[in-house]
Amino acid sequence: MTVGGAPVEVEVFGPTGLEAPVTVTDNNDGTYSVEYQAQDPGLHKIDVVVKSSVKIYYDHIKDSPFSVPIKPGTDAAKSQVHGPGLKEAYDTLPANFHIQAKDRDGNNMPEGGDPFEVQVTGPSGPVPVELKDNGDGTYDVTYHPTEHGPHDIDVKLRGKPVGGGPFKLDVKQGADHEHSVVETYSFVIRAKTKTGENKKNGGDAFTVTITGPSGQLSDVTVKDIGDGTYVTYYSITERGEYTISARVNGYDIKGSPWKQVHH
């Protein structure tokens, strides 16, 4: 048949005998599209018949009635969304959370394949998102915020919100590796006697001078710990080569002076 118009009827009955809603569409080319909405999981009986000119008579098509096992489907409202990326995130790191697909009775779905959709929106628009189907009813979500501020996280299944979403999160400013720097340096001087033994007390007049591209640094501190050690603190903000001289009694100590390059 290459034309429509046949009196095709379809009835679908669930495991309890309840009839499911059915829509039959005549494609006008000899084919018919059928859509039905199962109400319960379990074995369903599907009758596909062509009615005769006498209304009380009809003929089943080949192999009708059909028996179709209906599996429990994923329920958007019962499915769960959880993980650290819903509570805290930084604009310098990827954030992640997870989806657990569940059926209408709250049972975990044993397999994947559901068309979950995740959209994350920041102050300037959409944020890149990766969704991984683990094939066991769980899904891993990773998003990459690029700026701090309020973000909306929207998880949907077939247009319906999942797990009580959408979620709101204030992304924090993180430490950026391209801009973070070493601000303060330090080293320890160990005082020794003429025989090379460690001194056990402080009080010696150690001095440290550091000279860089723009001259001698003024912010250099030498702290006497009182046990024969002296801690030197200094800050460098300008790039270039620095000469460090540690002296006691007017003389450079062993290994002094030395060079340090600040990039």
Disulfide bonds with the S-S distance in Angstrom:
none
